[in-house]
Amino acid sequence: MARLFFSYSHKDEDYRNQLEVHLSMLKRQGVISVWHDRCLLAGDEVDAGIAEELERADIVLLLVSPDFLASEYCYGIEMQRAMARHEQGTARVIPVILRPCEWDQTSFKKLLASPTDGKPVSKFTSPDDAFLDITKAIRKAAGAPRQPLAPATPARAGAAAPSTEPRSSNLRVKKVFTEHDRDRFLDESFEYLARFFENSLSELKARHGELETGFKRVDANCFTAAVYRDGAAISRCRIQLGGHLGGISFSYNQSELLSNAINESLSVEVGEQALTLRSMGMRPTGSGNNQLSQEGAAEFYWELFIERLQR
């Protein structure tokens, strides 16, 4: 899975939010995970947290606009470090042109920008067309290995030289996963979902002052979530590990007495190289063919939960 880092001006946050929605399938399929400064939690060190994630990123998206170029932090710190890593071959930098600006005067002008031909997103009749173009470029880039652009460092004295003998590149061996591996993965996935919902509810409340939110750990295998407007519940859900179907179930009813009445369920899918999660496809938005990462599964259940607020 490629780690994707957003470098952007907060004045362009609406653009970033729209792009992140378009990246949902990439996240669900485990192609990428995404990070931006809104993922920081209360008490985190801002500069240190951003710097750490920038160093871990495989792909850095520069969301370019006049405000991005004017920002000392975006242009002077994040972009400069991203370009240094790009030159070293340890990360891939993709300029995403949001609004017209003099990006052709920058040090990243030599990089292939997105959307195609560097056409700003704001110039598209339909922004969805622009974001789809960007999403396809990211999908392609996430599967392409980076190669260092600078000359390779000479080998240390005594170090073994790389073999030049002919051999196959097909050396993959199917992994064997035990029942314990599957159970542990399911437990870890449930805990990831719980943290994801708790953090997302906190951020939702922080961004929308008219809303109240509720998160409750019923026990080690169950939690509930709710959103209220003017004291009235808009959306509720109960997410439970185990149950009569096993896996991790989602229900719009929080009542324990109706815990068997579920709206969706996730089960463990055993692949050749990794364990993933598969949805039952009980909801129209679900697909029984999806192989979901933990983040993808969390986004899937969150979409089921929040869709009632977005109608």
Long-range contacts (C-beta under 8 A, 24 or more apart in sequence): 1-30, 1-31, 1-32, 1-33, 1-293, 2-31, 2-32, 2-33, 2-58, 2-59, 2-141, 2-142, 3-32, 3-33, 3-35, 3-53, 3-56, 3-57, 3-58, 3-59, 4-32, 4-33, 4-34, 4-35, 4-57, 4-58, 4-59, 4-60, 4-61, 4-138, 4-142, 5-34, 5-35, 5-36, 5-53, 5-54, 5-56, 5-57, 5-59, 5-60, 5-61, 5-82, 6-34, 6-35, 6-36, 6-61, 6-63, 7-54, 7-60, 7-61, 7-62, 7-63, 7-68, 7-74, 7-78, 7-79, 7-82, 8-36, 8-61, 8-62, 8-63, 8-68, 8-74, 9-63, 9-65, 9-67, 9-68, 9-70, 9-71, 9-74, 11-65, 11-67, 12-63, 12-65, 12-67, 12-68, 12-98, 12-99, 13-38, 15-63, 15-65, 15-98, 15-121, 16-63, 18-127, 18-131, 19-61, 19-63, 19-96, 19-131, 19-134, 19-135, 21-131, 22-128, 22-131, 22-132, 22-134, 22-135, 23-135, 23-138, 24-299, 24-303, 25-135, 26-135, 26-138, 26-139, 26-142, 27-293, 27-295, 27-296, 27-299, 28-290, 28-292, 28-293, 28-296, 28-297, 28-299, 28-300, 29-290, 29-291, 29-292, 29-293, 29-296, 30-274, 30-276, 30-291, 30-292, 30-293, 30-295, 30-296, 31-139, 31-142, 31-143, 32-59, 32-138, 32-142, 33-293, 33-295, 38-203, 41-199, 50-78, 51-81, 54-78, 54-81, 54-82, 55-85, 57-82, 57-85, 57-91, 58-91, 58-92, 58-142, 58-146, 59-91, 59-92, 59-93, 59-94, 59-138, 59-141, 59-142, 60-85, 60-86, 60-91, 60-92, 60-93, 60-94, 61-94, 61-96, 61-138, 62-93, 62-94, 62-95, 62-96, 62-108, 63-96, 63-98, 64-95, 64-96, 64-97, 64-98, 64-99, 64-101, 64-103, 64-113, 65-98, 65-99, 65-101, 66-99, 66-100, 66-101, 68-98, 68-101, 69-101, 69-102, 69-103, 69-106, 75-106, 79-106, 79-107, 79-108, 83-107, 83-108, 86-111, 86-149, 87-149, 87-150, 88-148, 88-149, 88-150, 89-146, 89-147, 89-148, 89-149, 89-150, 90-146, 90-148, 91-146, 92-141, 92-144, 92-146, 94-137, 94-138, 94-141, 96-121, 96-134, 97-121, 98-122, 114-138, 172-272, 172-273, 174-272, 174-273, 175-272, 175-273, 175-274, 177-270, 177-275, 181-275, 182-268, 182-270, 182-275, 185-268, 185-275, 186-241, 186-247, 186-248, 186-268, 187-241, 188-294, 189-248, 189-266, 189-277, 189-294, 189-297, 190-221, 190-239, 190-241, 190-248, 192-294, 192-295, 192-297, 192-298, 193-239, 193-248, 193-294, 193-297, 193-298, 193-301, 194-223, 194-239, 196-295, 196-298, 196-302, 197-223, 197-225, 197-239, 197-298, 197-301, 197-302, 197-305, 198-223, 200-302, 201-225, 201-227, 204-306, 218-256, 222-259, 224-254, 225-305, 226-254, 227-306, 227-309, 234-308, 234-309, 235-305, 235-306, 235-308, 235-309, 237-301, 237-304, 237-305, 239-301, 245-280, 248-277, 248-297, 250-301, 250-304, 250-305, 263-304, 264-301, 264-304, 266-292, 266-297, 266-301
